[in-house]
């Protein structure tokens, strides 16, 4: 059971502002204000504007302010969302069995800003040619780095800080598979509880493409929407690519009897999950095949049929080929019914936060279903014949079916899916 939610997103920090923006169709995509000087077209992205290190010290991370010096922004976002989720769950950390409290957290590889490496690189450069000498790094380069430098950028550190804060001594894992990471963490935590290895799991993901080096990678490796356009338009005929974003979300997963015994508020139930990887080097249809495999496996694991799904919460990043392959994967799994089942895509609200996107997007469906709605996809105006699926757009769609499947996929063909029942 999902018994707590903490969200730090470009459309709001905390459930109330998050739902307010979602309900009124407000996008978090804008000209970057806090995080500037990137390689992104027009310096456009989706940042968490209300989250700064100063504000974190006073509010979201006030109990961990001494540790902020060893947290880069992605770690701060992740730990803040976990602290919020724990508080919101009303879980009593003084009375629970900490041996049965675990963590499964998704994160990206975290990269230092180039300025942090400048002095160390110059120390390893040849005085005449100025070329970097890798053999000098251990002797000359590292001496120029701050002693705790590496701790700020290790992808397992969100789980480490959360584990220390909550005194979580149960199963603990970090998953680094970009967009697929959040669903994978959710699926692994679900099965840990199912195997009776934990009563409670803190599950989330954090990520950002709003980092100088990652913004270069985004432009080099992905379709990025042109700068003047502030819209990410999943599955639309005129889509032009993804928009870089950042954010984090954490869910508290709890064994049902444990949750009900303490009278916890329940937001939803995890039913099953699946994953698959098909390398683009092996197949031009890698995204389609991987997503199809992951969805079938998730449905099987959840022991439900495709016709029981009320909507699909898609990866939907706004890229030409990847959106087309995702639409084809939906038809592969759901058949002709796949043309009618409602599809929503939340990257239209807050861009692509890499590892951070999966759990944020799950929360988008959960809060929508709590109000009896499937939130609409922003920016969708013209259907694409190559994506013959039912994209919810214009207005939120009322629904009584609370079961949905969430999909995510990376550019390397790593796909994940989870089946969830909302309340």
The 8 nearest C-alpha neighbors of each residue, nearest first, counted from 0:
[[1, 268, 253, 252, 255, 267, 2, 254],
 [2, 0, 252, 267, 266, 251, 265, 268],
 [3, 1, 265, 251, 88, 264, 266, 0],
 [2, 4, 88, 251, 84, 87, 250, 1],
 [5, 3, 84, 250, 249, 6, 251, 87],
 [6, 4, 84, 80, 83, 249, 248, 81],
 [5, 7, 248, 80, 13, 12, 8, 247],
 [8, 6, 12, 247, 246, 80, 248, 11],
 [7, 9, 246, 11, 10, 47, 12, 6],
 [8, 10, 47, 27, 46, 11, 45, 349],
 [11, 9, 27, 8, 17, 20, 26, 349],
 [10, 12, 17, 16, 8, 9, 13, 7],
 [11, 13, 7, 6, 8, 17, 16, 14],
 [14, 12, 6, 15, 17, 16, 11, 5],
 [13, 15, 17, 16, 18, 6, 12, 5],
 [14, 16, 18, 17, 13, 19, 11, 12],
 [17, 15, 19, 11, 18, 14, 13, 20],
 [18, 16, 11, 14, 15, 20, 19, 10],
 [19, 17, 21, 15, 20, 16, 22, 14],
 [20, 18, 16, 22, 21, 17, 15, 23],
 [21, 19, 25, 23, 18, 17, 22, 10],
 [20, 22, 18, 24, 23, 19, 25, 17],
 [21, 23, 19, 20, 24, 18, 374, 25],
 [22, 24, 20, 21, 25, 19, 18, 26],
 [25, 23, 21, 22, 20, 26, 377, 375],
 [26, 24, 20, 23, 21, 27, 348, 10],
 [25, 27, 348, 28, 24, 349, 10, 347],
 [26, 28, 9, 10, 349, 45, 348, 29],
 [29, 27, 45, 44, 26, 229, 349, 348],
 [30, 28, 43, 44, 31, 45, 229, 27],
 [29, 31, 43, 42, 44, 32, 28, 41],
 [32, 30, 43, 34, 35, 44, 42, 29],
 [31, 33, 34, 35, 30, 48, 46, 29],
 [34, 32, 35, 31, 48, 46, 51, 47],
 [33, 35, 32, 31, 209, 36, 46, 37],
 [34, 36, 37, 31, 33, 32, 42, 209],
 [37, 35, 38, 42, 34, 211, 39, 31],
 [36, 38, 211, 39, 35, 42, 214, 210],
 [37, 39, 214, 215, 40, 36, 211, 42],
 [38, 40, 42, 37, 214, 41, 43, 218],
 [41, 39, 226, 42, 225, 43, 38, 224],
 [40, 42, 226, 43, 227, 39, 225, 30],
 [43, 41, 39, 40, 30, 31, 37, 44],
 [44, 42, 30, 41, 29, 31, 226, 40],
 [45, 43, 243, 28, 244, 29, 242, 31],
 [44, 46, 28, 244, 27, 349, 9, 350],
 [47, 45, 9, 48, 245, 244, 44, 31],
 [48, 46, 9, 8, 50, 49, 246, 45],
 [47, 49, 46, 50, 33, 9, 32, 51],
 [50, 48, 47, 51, 12, 54, 11, 9],
 [49, 51, 48, 47, 54, 55, 52, 7],
 [52, 50, 54, 53, 55, 49, 48, 33],
 [51, 53, 55, 54, 56, 50, 67, 72],
 [54, 52, 56, 51, 55, 57, 50, 58],
 [53, 55, 51, 57, 56, 52, 58, 50],
 [54, 56, 59, 52, 60, 58, 53, 57],
 [57, 55, 61, 64, 53, 60, 54, 58],
 [56, 58, 61, 54, 55, 53, 59, 60],
 [57, 59, 55, 61, 60, 56, 54, 62],
 [58, 60, 55, 79, 61, 57, 56, 83],
 [61, 59, 55, 63, 56, 62, 58, 64],
 [60, 62, 56, 57, 64, 58, 63, 59],
 [63, 61, 60, 64, 56, 65, 59, 164],
 [64, 62, 60, 61, 66, 65, 67, 56],
 [63, 65, 61, 56, 67, 66, 60, 62],
 [66, 64, 63, 67, 68, 62, 61, 56],
 [65, 67, 64, 68, 63, 69, 70, 160],
 [68, 66, 70, 64, 69, 65, 63, 75],
 [67, 69, 66, 70, 65, 151, 71, 64],
 [70, 68, 151, 67, 150, 66, 71, 147],
 [71, 69, 151, 67, 74, 68, 75, 72],
 [70, 72, 151, 74, 73, 152, 75, 69],
 [71, 73, 75, 74, 76, 70, 52, 51],
 [74, 72, 76, 75, 71, 206, 205, 77],
 [73, 75, 77, 157, 70, 76, 71, 72],
 [74, 76, 72, 78, 73, 77, 70, 79],
 [77, 75, 73, 79, 74, 78, 247, 72],
 [78, 76, 205, 74, 80, 247, 79, 75],
 [77, 79, 81, 75, 80, 76, 157, 161],
 [80, 78, 82, 76, 59, 81, 77, 60],
 [79, 81, 5, 83, 6, 77, 248, 78],
 [82, 80, 84, 78, 249, 83, 79, 5],
 [83, 81, 79, 85, 84, 80, 78, 86],
 [82, 84, 5, 80, 86, 81, 85, 87],
 [85, 83, 5, 4, 81, 87, 3, 86],
 [86, 84, 88, 82, 87, 83, 81, 90],
 [87, 85, 83, 89, 84, 88, 82, 90],
 [86, 88, 84, 89, 3, 85, 83, 4],
 [87, 89, 3, 85, 90, 86, 2, 84],
 [90, 88, 86, 87, 91, 85, 263, 3],
 [89, 91, 88, 92, 85, 86, 95, 87],
 [92, 90, 93, 94, 89, 95, 88, 85],
 [91, 93, 94, 95, 90, 165, 97, 166],
 [94, 92, 91, 95, 96, 90, 97, 165],
 [93, 95, 92, 91, 96, 97, 90, 261],
 [94, 96, 92, 97, 93, 91, 90, 100],
 [97, 95, 98, 99, 94, 100, 198, 92],
 [98, 96, 100, 99, 167, 168, 95, 166],
 [97, 99, 168, 169, 96, 100, 167, 197],
 [100, 98, 197, 169, 97, 198, 96, 101],
 [99, 101, 169, 199, 97, 167, 98, 200],
 [100, 102, 169, 200, 170, 167, 171, 201],
 [103, 101, 201, 171, 200, 202, 104, 170],
 [104, 102, 172, 202, 184, 171, 173, 188],
 [103, 105, 173, 203, 204, 202, 184, 158],
 [104, 106, 204, 174, 180, 181, 173, 175],
 [107, 105, 175, 205, 354, 204, 154, 206],
 [108, 106, 175, 177, 354, 109, 206, 154],
 [107, 109, 154, 110, 175, 106, 153, 152],
 [110, 108, 152, 107, 154, 153, 111, 73],
 [109, 111, 152, 112, 108, 212, 210, 213],
 [112, 110, 113, 115, 109, 152, 116, 114],
 [111, 113, 114, 115, 211, 110, 212, 210],
 [114, 112, 115, 116, 111, 117, 212, 211],
 [113, 115, 117, 116, 112, 111, 118, 119],
 [116, 114, 113, 112, 117, 111, 118, 144],
 [117, 115, 113, 114, 119, 118, 120, 144],
 [118, 116, 114, 120, 119, 115, 121, 113],
 [119, 117, 121, 120, 116, 122, 143, 115],
 [118, 120, 140, 143, 122, 116, 121, 117],
 [121, 119, 123, 117, 122, 118, 116, 140],
 [120, 122, 124, 118, 123, 119, 117, 131],
 [123, 121, 119, 120, 124, 140, 139, 118],
 [124, 122, 120, 121, 135, 132, 131, 140],
 [125, 123, 131, 129, 121, 130, 122, 132],
 [124, 126, 129, 130, 127, 128, 131, 123],
 [127, 125, 129, 128, 124, 130, 123, 121],
 [126, 128, 125, 129, 130, 124, 131, 132],
 [127, 129, 130, 125, 126, 124, 131, 132],
 [130, 128, 125, 124, 126, 127, 131, 121],
 [131, 129, 124, 128, 125, 132, 126, 127],
 [130, 132, 124, 123, 133, 125, 129, 120],
 [133, 131, 123, 134, 124, 135, 130, 125],
 [134, 132, 135, 136, 131, 123, 137, 124],
 [135, 133, 132, 136, 137, 123, 138, 131],
 [136, 134, 123, 133, 138, 139, 132, 137],
 [135, 137, 140, 139, 133, 138, 134, 141],
 [138, 136, 141, 135, 139, 140, 134, 142],
 [137, 139, 135, 136, 140, 141, 142, 134],
 [140, 138, 136, 135, 142, 141, 137, 122],
 [141, 139, 119, 136, 142, 143, 122, 123],
 [140, 142, 144, 143, 137, 139, 136, 119],
 [141, 143, 140, 144, 139, 138, 119, 137],
 [142, 144, 119, 141, 140, 118, 145, 139],
 [145, 143, 141, 142, 146, 119, 148, 140],
 [144, 146, 148, 147, 143, 142, 141, 149],
 [147, 145, 148, 144, 149, 142, 141, 143],
 [146, 148, 150, 145, 149, 69, 151, 144],
 [149, 147, 145, 150, 146, 151, 144, 69],
 [148, 150, 151, 152, 147, 153, 146, 69],
 [151, 149, 152, 148, 147, 153, 69, 156],
 [152, 150, 69, 70, 71, 149, 148, 153],
 [151, 153, 109, 150, 149, 71, 154, 110],
 [152, 154, 155, 156, 150, 151, 109, 149],
 [155, 153, 156, 108, 106, 107, 109, 152],
 [156, 154, 173, 153, 158, 157, 159, 106],
 [155, 157, 159, 158, 154, 153, 160, 74],
 [158, 156, 74, 160, 159, 155, 78, 77],
 [157, 159, 161, 156, 160, 155, 162, 104],
 [160, 158, 156, 162, 157, 161, 163, 155],
 [161, 159, 163, 162, 157, 158, 156, 164],
 [162, 160, 164, 158, 163, 159, 78, 165],
 [163, 161, 167, 159, 165, 166, 160, 164],
 [162, 164, 166, 160, 161, 165, 159, 167],
 [163, 165, 161, 162, 166, 160, 63, 167],
 [166, 164, 167, 162, 163, 161, 92, 97],
 [167, 165, 163, 162, 164, 168, 97, 161],
 [166, 168, 162, 100, 165, 101, 97, 169],
 [169, 167, 98, 97, 166, 100, 101, 170],
 [168, 170, 101, 98, 100, 99, 167, 171],
 [171, 169, 101, 102, 172, 168, 197, 100],
 [170, 172, 102, 101, 103, 169, 173, 158],
 [173, 171, 103, 102, 104, 174, 170, 158],
 [172, 174, 104, 155, 105, 103, 158, 175],
 [175, 173, 105, 180, 176, 106, 104, 172],
 [176, 174, 107, 106, 105, 177, 180, 173],
 [177, 175, 180, 179, 174, 178, 107, 354],
 [176, 178, 354, 353, 180, 179, 107, 175],
 [179, 177, 354, 353, 409, 180, 408, 407],
 [178, 180, 407, 408, 415, 176, 177, 414],
 [181, 179, 176, 105, 183, 354, 177, 178],
 [182, 180, 357, 204, 184, 105, 358, 183],
 [181, 183, 185, 184, 180, 415, 179, 357],
 [182, 184, 180, 186, 185, 181, 187, 415],
 [185, 183, 187, 181, 103, 182, 186, 104],
 [186, 184, 182, 188, 183, 187, 189, 202],
 [185, 187, 189, 183, 272, 184, 188, 182],
 [186, 188, 184, 190, 189, 185, 183, 191],
 [189, 187, 191, 185, 190, 186, 184, 103],
 [190, 188, 186, 192, 187, 191, 185, 193],
 [189, 191, 193, 187, 192, 188, 194, 186],
 [192, 190, 188, 194, 193, 196, 189, 187],
 [191, 193, 195, 197, 190, 194, 189, 196],
 [192, 194, 190, 195, 191, 189, 196, 254],
 [195, 193, 191, 192, 196, 190, 197, 189],
 [196, 194, 192, 193, 197, 191, 198, 190],
 [195, 197, 191, 194, 192, 99, 198, 170],
 [198, 196, 99, 192, 195, 199, 100, 191],
 [199, 197, 254, 99, 253, 192, 100, 257],
 [198, 200, 253, 100, 197, 252, 101, 254],
 [201, 199, 101, 252, 102, 100, 202, 251],
 [200, 202, 102, 251, 101, 250, 103, 252],
 [203, 201, 103, 250, 249, 104, 102, 200],
 [204, 202, 249, 104, 248, 250, 358, 181],
 [203, 205, 105, 355, 181, 104, 106, 247],
 [206, 204, 355, 247, 77, 106, 354, 246],
 [207, 205, 355, 354, 352, 353, 245, 73],
 [208, 206, 245, 352, 209, 244, 353, 73],
 [207, 209, 243, 213, 210, 244, 214, 352],
 [210, 208, 207, 214, 244, 243, 245, 211],
 [209, 211, 213, 208, 212, 214, 207, 112],
 [212, 210, 214, 37, 213, 112, 209, 215],
 [211, 213, 215, 214, 210, 216, 112, 110],
 [214, 212, 216, 210, 215, 208, 211, 217],
 [213, 215, 217, 211, 216, 212, 38, 208],
 [216, 214, 212, 213, 218, 217, 38, 219],
 [215, 217, 213, 219, 214, 218, 220, 212],
 [218, 216, 214, 221, 215, 220, 219, 213],
 [217, 219, 215, 216, 221, 220, 223, 214],
 [220, 218, 216, 217, 215, 221, 222, 214],
 [219, 221, 217, 216, 218, 222, 410, 215],
 [222, 220, 217, 218, 223, 219, 241, 240],
 [221, 223, 240, 318, 241, 224, 218, 220],
 [224, 222, 240, 241, 242, 221, 218, 225],
 [223, 225, 240, 239, 241, 242, 226, 222],
 [226, 224, 40, 228, 227, 223, 239, 41],
 [225, 227, 41, 40, 228, 43, 224, 42],
 [226, 228, 225, 41, 229, 40, 43, 224],
 [229, 227, 226, 230, 225, 224, 231, 43],
 [230, 228, 28, 29, 227, 231, 43, 226],
 [231, 229, 228, 232, 378, 347, 28, 242],
 [230, 232, 347, 317, 241, 242, 233, 378],
 [233, 231, 378, 317, 238, 379, 235, 347],
 [232, 234, 317, 315, 235, 316, 231, 238],
 [233, 235, 322, 317, 386, 232, 236, 383],
 [236, 234, 379, 238, 237, 381, 382, 233],
 [235, 237, 383, 381, 382, 238, 234, 384],
 [238, 236, 235, 239, 381, 232, 383, 234],
 [239, 237, 232, 235, 317, 236, 240, 233],
 [240, 238, 224, 237, 318, 317, 223, 319],
 [241, 239, 318, 224, 223, 222, 317, 238],
 [240, 242, 223, 317, 316, 224, 231, 318],
 [241, 243, 350, 44, 223, 224, 351, 231],
 [244, 242, 351, 44, 208, 350, 45, 209],
 [245, 243, 45, 352, 350, 351, 44, 208],
 [244, 246, 207, 352, 206, 46, 208, 209],
 [247, 245, 8, 355, 7, 206, 352, 205],
 [248, 246, 205, 355, 77, 7, 204, 76],
 [247, 249, 6, 359, 80, 203, 358, 5],
 [250, 248, 203, 81, 5, 202, 80, 4],
 [251, 249, 4, 202, 3, 203, 84, 252],
 [250, 252, 3, 201, 2, 1, 200, 202],
 [253, 251, 1, 200, 0, 199, 250, 2],
 [252, 254, 199, 0, 198, 258, 255, 1],
 [253, 255, 198, 257, 256, 0, 258, 192],
 [254, 256, 258, 257, 0, 253, 259, 260],
 [255, 257, 259, 258, 254, 260, 253, 261],
 [256, 258, 260, 254, 255, 259, 253, 261],
 [259, 257, 255, 263, 256, 260, 261, 253],
 [258, 260, 262, 256, 261, 257, 263, 255],
 [261, 259, 257, 258, 262, 256, 263, 255],
 [260, 262, 259, 263, 258, 257, 90, 256],
 [263, 261, 259, 260, 258, 264, 257, 265],
 [262, 264, 258, 261, 259, 265, 2, 88],
 [263, 265, 2, 262, 266, 88, 3, 258],
 [266, 264, 2, 1, 267, 263, 0, 422],
 [267, 265, 1, 422, 2, 421, 264, 365],
 [268, 266, 421, 1, 422, 420, 265, 0],
 [267, 269, 0, 420, 419, 1, 270, 421],
 [270, 268, 419, 271, 418, 0, 420, 267],
 [269, 271, 301, 418, 419, 268, 420, 272],
 [272, 270, 301, 300, 418, 297, 417, 269],
 [271, 273, 297, 417, 186, 416, 418, 300],
 [272, 274, 297, 293, 296, 416, 415, 417],
 [275, 273, 415, 293, 414, 416, 296, 292],
 [274, 276, 289, 414, 293, 292, 413, 415],
 [275, 277, 413, 412, 289, 414, 278, 274],
 [276, 278, 412, 285, 289, 279, 413, 275],
 [277, 279, 280, 281, 412, 285, 411, 276],
 [280, 278, 285, 282, 281, 283, 412, 411],
 [279, 281, 278, 282, 283, 285, 277, 411],
 [282, 280, 279, 278, 283, 277, 285, 284],
 [281, 283, 279, 285, 284, 280, 278, 277],
 [282, 284, 285, 279, 281, 280, 286, 278],
 [285, 283, 282, 287, 286, 288, 324, 279],
 [286, 284, 279, 277, 282, 288, 287, 283],
 [287, 285, 412, 289, 288, 284, 324, 290],
 [288, 286, 324, 328, 284, 290, 285, 325],
 [287, 289, 291, 285, 290, 286, 284, 292],
 [290, 288, 292, 275, 286, 277, 276, 291],
 [291, 289, 293, 414, 287, 292, 288, 286],
 [292, 290, 328, 288, 294, 289, 293, 287],
 [291, 293, 289, 295, 290, 294, 275, 288],
 [294, 292, 274, 273, 290, 296, 275, 415],
 [295, 293, 297, 291, 296, 292, 416, 290],
 [296, 294, 298, 292, 297, 293, 299, 291],
 [295, 297, 273, 299, 293, 294, 298, 300],
 [298, 296, 272, 273, 300, 294, 299, 271],
 [299, 297, 301, 295, 300, 296, 303, 302],
 [298, 300, 302, 296, 301, 297, 295, 303],
 [299, 301, 271, 297, 302, 298, 296, 272],
 [300, 302, 271, 270, 298, 299, 303, 297],
 [303, 301, 299, 300, 298, 304, 271, 270],
 [302, 304, 301, 298, 299, 307, 305, 300],
 [305, 303, 306, 307, 298, 302, 308, 299],
 [304, 306, 307, 308, 333, 303, 298, 332],
 [305, 307, 304, 308, 333, 336, 309, 303],
 [306, 308, 305, 304, 309, 303, 402, 400],
 [309, 307, 403, 402, 306, 310, 305, 404],
 [310, 308, 400, 402, 403, 401, 307, 340],
 [311, 309, 341, 403, 308, 342, 340, 312],
 [310, 312, 342, 404, 403, 313, 405, 341],
 [311, 313, 405, 343, 344, 342, 404, 406],
 [314, 312, 344, 315, 406, 311, 343, 405],
 [313, 315, 407, 406, 316, 344, 408, 312],
 [316, 314, 233, 313, 344, 317, 322, 346],
 [315, 317, 241, 233, 318, 346, 314, 351],
 [316, 318, 233, 240, 241, 232, 238, 315],
 [319, 317, 240, 321, 316, 322, 222, 320],
 [320, 318, 322, 321, 323, 317, 238, 240],
 [319, 321, 323, 322, 318, 324, 325, 317],
 [320, 322, 324, 323, 318, 319, 325, 286],
 [323, 321, 325, 324, 320, 234, 319, 318],
 [322, 324, 320, 326, 321, 325, 386, 385],
 [323, 325, 287, 327, 321, 326, 322, 286],
 [326, 324, 328, 322, 327, 323, 287, 321],
 [325, 327, 329, 323, 386, 328, 324, 322],
 [328, 326, 324, 330, 325, 329, 331, 323],
 [327, 329, 287, 331, 325, 291, 330, 326],
 [330, 328, 326, 332, 327, 331, 337, 333],
 [329, 331, 334, 337, 327, 333, 328, 332],
 [332, 330, 328, 329, 334, 333, 327, 291],
 [333, 331, 329, 330, 334, 291, 328, 295],
 [334, 332, 337, 330, 336, 329, 331, 305],
 [335, 333, 330, 336, 337, 331, 332, 329],
 [334, 336, 337, 338, 333, 330, 339, 331],
 [337, 335, 338, 334, 339, 333, 340, 330],
 [336, 338, 333, 330, 335, 334, 340, 339],
 [339, 337, 388, 336, 389, 335, 387, 340],
 [340, 338, 389, 336, 337, 341, 388, 335],
 [339, 341, 337, 310, 338, 389, 336, 342],
 [342, 340, 310, 389, 390, 391, 339, 311],
 [343, 341, 390, 311, 310, 391, 389, 312],
 [342, 344, 312, 376, 391, 390, 313, 375],
 [345, 343, 313, 315, 376, 346, 312, 347],
 [346, 344, 347, 348, 360, 376, 343, 349],
 [347, 345, 350, 349, 348, 344, 351, 316],
 [346, 348, 231, 345, 377, 350, 349, 232],
 [349, 347, 26, 346, 345, 27, 350, 377],
 [350, 348, 27, 346, 45, 9, 347, 28],
 [351, 349, 346, 242, 244, 243, 347, 45],
 [350, 352, 244, 243, 353, 346, 242, 356],
 [351, 353, 245, 244, 207, 355, 356, 206],
 [352, 354, 178, 177, 355, 206, 351, 356],
 [355, 353, 177, 178, 206, 106, 180, 356],
 [356, 354, 205, 206, 204, 247, 352, 353],
 [355, 357, 352, 359, 354, 353, 358, 360],
 [358, 356, 181, 360, 359, 182, 355, 178],
 [357, 359, 361, 360, 181, 248, 356, 203],
 [360, 358, 362, 248, 356, 361, 357, 363],
 [359, 361, 363, 357, 362, 358, 345, 356],
 [362, 360, 358, 363, 364, 359, 365, 357],
 [361, 363, 365, 359, 360, 364, 366, 358],
 [362, 364, 360, 361, 365, 366, 367, 359],
 [363, 365, 367, 362, 361, 366, 368, 373],
 [366, 364, 362, 368, 367, 363, 421, 369],
 [367, 365, 369, 368, 363, 364, 362, 370],
 [366, 368, 372, 364, 370, 369, 365, 373],
 [369, 367, 371, 372, 370, 365, 366, 364],
 [368, 370, 366, 367, 371, 422, 365, 421],
 [369, 371, 368, 367, 372, 366, 397, 373],
 [372, 370, 368, 398, 369, 397, 367, 399],
 [373, 371, 397, 367, 368, 396, 398, 370],
 [372, 374, 396, 367, 395, 397, 368, 375],
 [375, 373, 395, 367, 372, 396, 376, 343],
 [374, 376, 392, 395, 391, 394, 343, 377],
 [375, 377, 392, 343, 344, 391, 347, 379],
 [376, 378, 347, 379, 375, 392, 348, 232],
 [377, 379, 232, 230, 380, 231, 376, 347],
 [380, 378, 235, 232, 377, 392, 381, 376],
 [379, 381, 378, 235, 382, 392, 236, 393],
 [380, 382, 235, 236, 379, 383, 237, 234],
 [383, 381, 235, 236, 384, 380, 234, 386],
 [382, 384, 236, 386, 385, 235, 381, 234],
 [385, 383, 386, 387, 382, 236, 388, 323],
 [384, 386, 383, 387, 323, 326, 327, 236],
 [385, 387, 383, 326, 384, 323, 388, 234],
 [388, 386, 384, 338, 385, 383, 389, 326],
 [389, 387, 338, 386, 390, 337, 339, 326],
 [388, 390, 341, 339, 338, 342, 340, 391],
 [389, 391, 342, 341, 343, 388, 392, 376],
 [392, 390, 375, 343, 376, 342, 341, 389],
 [393, 391, 375, 376, 394, 390, 379, 377],
 [392, 394, 375, 395, 391, 377, 376, 379],
 [395, 393, 392, 375, 396, 391, 374, 376],
 [394, 396, 374, 375, 373, 372, 397, 392],
 [395, 397, 373, 372, 394, 398, 374, 391],
 [398, 396, 372, 371, 373, 395, 399, 370],
 [399, 397, 372, 371, 400, 396, 373, 401],
 [398, 400, 401, 371, 397, 309, 372, 368],
 [401, 399, 309, 398, 402, 308, 310, 307],
 [400, 402, 421, 420, 399, 309, 368, 422],
 [403, 401, 420, 309, 308, 419, 400, 421],
 [404, 402, 310, 308, 309, 419, 311, 418],
 [403, 405, 418, 311, 417, 312, 419, 406],
 [406, 404, 312, 416, 417, 313, 311, 418],
 [407, 405, 416, 313, 314, 415, 312, 404],
 [408, 406, 314, 179, 415, 414, 178, 416],
 [407, 409, 414, 179, 413, 178, 412, 415],
 [410, 408, 411, 413, 412, 178, 179, 177],
 [409, 411, 412, 408, 413, 286, 221, 279],
 [412, 410, 409, 413, 278, 279, 277, 276],
 [411, 413, 277, 286, 276, 278, 409, 410],
 [414, 412, 276, 409, 408, 411, 275, 179],
 [415, 413, 408, 275, 290, 289, 274, 407],
 [414, 416, 274, 179, 293, 407, 273, 406],
 [417, 415, 406, 273, 405, 272, 293, 294],
 [416, 418, 272, 405, 404, 271, 297, 182],
 [417, 419, 404, 271, 270, 403, 272, 297],
 [420, 418, 269, 270, 403, 268, 402, 404],
 [419, 421, 402, 268, 401, 267, 403, 269],
 [420, 422, 267, 401, 365, 368, 266, 402],
 [421, 267, 266, 369, 401, 368, 420, 265]]
